[in-house]
Amino acid sequence: MSLRPSSSSGSPSKTRRKMYKGGIDAEESRRRREKDLVSIRKIKRQTTLLKKREEPEERTFDTLLDAVPEIVKRICDEYPQRQLEATAYLRTILTIGDPAPPLDDLVKHGILPRFVELLSRDDEPNLQVQVLWVISDFVFTSYQHKSAVVEVGVVPFLVNLVSSSHDDIREEAIWILGNIVGDSPEFRDPILSHGAVMPLLCQLQPHSPLHIIKAATFTLSVLLRGIPPVDFELVKIVLPALQRLLHETDEDVLTDTCWTLNYLSEGPMDNVQAIIELGVCPKLVQLLQFPSDEVIVPALGALGNIAAAGEAHTQAVIDANIIPALVKVVRNAEFEVKKEAVCAIFNVTSKGSDENIRVLAAEGCIEALCELLTCPDPKLVRVCLEGLVNILAFGEANKDEKGNVFAQRVEECGGLDNIETLHLHENNDIHTRALWISDCFRAQNELEDSNMSFSLLDFSLIQHLQE
């Protein structure tokens, strides 16, 4: 039976979801996306809660403020029915967005410790869910109010309620835990220390309702990110569930699962090796064709982290047939996603085998990189140039009587024209690299072939030594 009060909208419950080249600040970009994702999910969750809750009557701020002492008095009453009525009334007050709800006054009147006590009333599930909704307003409103909730000792009670027999209670407790740590990573370890992971994993069973799986996947994701990395023993417990979740079809579930793998693959070598042994690389590569960038970006990030861990790890990602998918992303995805894919391609040109580079070229990588030389992002342009240098140097070292076929393709697709345009670029690194490559082409046309070979290979070696 649902514990939700009737809603005038009648809407169903929706959940609120709040190897790469160093030249592109992948870490800064990732953190920006994480912050945006948490913010978006916070808005979605607040909208959902408004739909789930009864519409409040029109009241003035002064009336609400004056009512706080009486509300607190009734919530502290010994009779559960009066507690329920007062908490439900308070919940309707807190749905009002303007003027701001009187949260500070509620804190001053000592309401939070009382709410913690009421969360232990397993014999009053309706009261528990009302209290959870009020606590969620504190967590969503500001860091100050979120901290106040944590300081009164709510976390162990929330962890316990994740295993409640009532869906509404489980879902709300899970979301609150996720939002406590979502944009405040300093709360991660205290929540983990209360054993939050195991009850969350129990919610990720195939028979669990989708809205519970969404909530648990999101909360698990934010709990497993951050520095220092979570303990490897905990990682081993989580990985089988992540493997199952990768085969879900829901976009939100896939997004959060890929982000979790992204976070874990940034950690120690043991994490990366365990992820490879799990056999998820082919599925992550497959997700690079997902119709939403929200899934593609973290999947690509996880693959990049795995590949950057070492030569054997790079080969494991390549063996998952990532190269055709990478080139397709570079040619067709949105700009921000292209940046991630270009970094991965660069790493293949640096660490991959001769056959890997041949496959890159066969899939149209040269043309894709040349096209991006006209983009306005200097960091991306630089990585494209360096990737092209690696490819051209390989072509020069393996040329036959027909010459450097890769250099010919750069010229045929207009890449050389784009490179020469970069001679006037205001960024000195781009300007220098563009001149080097142009000189190599001149050497091919005007000097002996050996001179060109020396120029390209020497430049390729120099740039790696500089890194």
Beta strands, then each sheet from edge to edge (+ up, - down):
end
